[in-house]
Amino acid sequence: MEDFKIKLEKSYHDLSPLSKRWKKEEKEHLNTLSLFKERMGSFENKKILEVGSGLGILVHTLNLLGAKTSGIDKYILEEWGIEGVEDLWQKFGLDIKVEDLFDCSLEEGTYDAIISENVIEHLGYSQKRFLEKIYKTLKPGGILVLSTPNLATFLKQARFLFGKSVYWDFDDFFVNGQPYGHTREFTADELKKMAKIVGFKDMEVHMHNTYFKKQWMFNFKKFPKFLSWLLSEIFQSRRDTLYLITKK
C-alpha cells in the first residue's frame, strides 16, 4: 500500500468522529495525493496550502507525509455548525485559518504547491480572480492541483436532454439567502483555458470517477448513474471529476 494511503487512513482516524461525514471524499483525496506525488516526486518539506480545507483531513495527511501544510476554509465553523473542530486542530497542530482567501494575508511567491478540491465550482465571483490569487501565492515552478465536477458527464447530458438541470436543487438557489451550491461547472478544455489565461503552463487534466456506489446497480432510480459510470469507464472524458495539474 502506498504510504500516502496509510497516512490518509490515519488522518481519518485521528480526526474522527467528525471525519465520518467526509469519508465519501476519500477517493478524491487519494487521487489528489497520487497526482501530486507524480508531479512533485516527494511530499517531504514541501510548503503546501489547501484552499477549502474543510475539517483538515488532507492538511493532516500531508503533514504526516512530511510536508509543511496550512489550510484556509471560510465555511467550516459557523456556517456548517460543526463543533469541536478547533480543538482537533490544536490537538494535532493543524494550521487552518477560518477566512476567505482574499481576506487572508498570504505572502506572494511562497508555496511549493496549492491544492483545491471542489471549490472553484462554488465561487460567487470570477474564477479568474481566484486563480490569479493562487498564481501569485505560488513560488516560480510551484504547482496547482485542482479538482472540480465534470460538466460533460453522460448523466448531465441526459438530464439536459430531458429538460432537467444539472445543478443543485432549485430551492437551494431561490430560497436560501446564501446558497452554497454550484454556481458554474466546467469542461476539461475550459479548465485549461482559464489556467492559460492567468499565466499557468504545462497544463494537464486527468479524469477520474470518484463517486461510484455499488448499490446503484440494484436501485432502479439510481440506474442512470450506474449507466453513466459504466460508459465513462470506456469514454474517460465523461468521468465525474476533473483534476487540473498545472505549473507557475
Buried (B, 14 or more C-beta within 10 A) or exposed (E): EEEBBEBBEEBBEBBEEBBEEBEEBBBBBBBBBBBBBEBBEEBEEBBBBBBBBBBBBBBBBBBBBBBBBBBBBBBBEEEEEBEEBBEBBEEBEBBBBBEEBEEBEBEEEEBBBBBBBBBBBBBEEEBEEBBBBBBBBBBEEBBBBBBBBBBBBBBBEBBEEEEEEBBBEEEEBEEEEEBBEBBEBBBBEBBBEBBEEBEBEEBBBBBBBBBBEEEBBEEEEEEBBBBBBBBBEEEEBBBBBBBBBBBB
